Amino acid sequence: MVVSDRFESRVTSAVSEGGDTLVIRVAGNFDFNIHREFQRAYRNVMPPPRTFLVDLSETDHLDSAALGMLLLLRDYCVESGGEGAQPAVELMNANAHVSHILSVSNFDRIFSIR
C-alpha cells in the first residue's frame, strides 16, 4: 500500500490584483468532503471582494451538498454586504454535466452563470 504525504487541495482561490474579485476553483468532485476548504476560500478574505467567481472548469461533478455550499456563499455575500452593495456571485466555465445539474436545480435563476 502506498500512502502519499502530499495533500493537494481541490479548492484554490486567488484575489485579483485590485482586490475586487475572488476566484475560487474547484477541481474534481464538488461535494461535502470539501465543505471546509470551500468555506475557508472565501471567509478569510478581508475586506470582502465585490465579486466572487466560482470557476467550475475543473469540476467533474457536483452534488446537493455543493449546491448548498453555493447557497451558503450567496448568504455570506448578503451578510457581508450589510447596508452597502452586496457582493455578486458568478459561476463560470462549467462543463455540460455540471451545467445541466445547475439548470435542473434552477441555479441559473439564482446565480449569474457564464
Secondary structure, DSSP 8 states (H G I E B T S, - for coil): ----S----SEEEEE-TTSSEEEEEE-EEESGGGHHHHHHHHHT-SS--SEEEEE-TTEEEE-HHHHHHHHHHHHHHHHHHTTS---EEEEE---HHHHHHHHHTTTTTTSEE-
